Amino acid sequence: MALDGYSLRTIAEFAGRPVGVTDWVVIDQKRIDQFADCTDDHQWIHVDVEQASRESTFGSTVAHGYLTLALLARFTYEVGLMPADAGQAFNYGLDRVRFMTPVRAGARVRDRVMLLSAEEKGPGRVLVRAQHTIEIDGEDKPAMVAEALAMLVAG
């Protein structure tokens, strides 16, 4: 989904513009359970389908907020935030993350990405700030809104 003329040299010209929207991704219980195993966060609201259906205010299990956040890596590549002439991208941090709506098991999510800024940080290096809005299919409010920073290095 690359933008026409989008490169490390021209990236600053795209600041304030949408980069794109990813395809939908299903957040099923298997993915939630695998994330729980990776992080040792086995809180019942995430992994106990029966208890969550009985006791959770959401009526089902929900994805970990950090699972939603972790999808930014996938979405960043899918939407083409990293220009083709960038050889490497490094996570540089997060300035603001808000989890607004829980993602129920079985829901579909996608990322709407806006390039907020691009700042040269030396020869062949650009620090980009992007806003990621994780939407849930059928929900009015997003699951998460985050400002993520990445250091892009020329290839």
TAPE-V6444 format. One record per helix or strand of 2 or more residues. SS is the DSSP state (alpha for helix, beta for strand). FROM is the first residue (numbers start at 0). TO is the last residue. If there is no record, write none. Layout:
BEGIN
[[SS | FROM | TO] [SS | FROM | TO]]
END
This chain:
BEGIN
[[alpha | 10 | 13] [beta | 16 | 20] [beta | 24 | 26] [alpha | 28 | 38] [alpha | 43 | 46] [alpha | 48 | 54] [alpha | 64 | 78] [beta | 85 | 98] [beta | 106 | 119] [beta | 124 | 135] [beta | 143 | 153]]
END
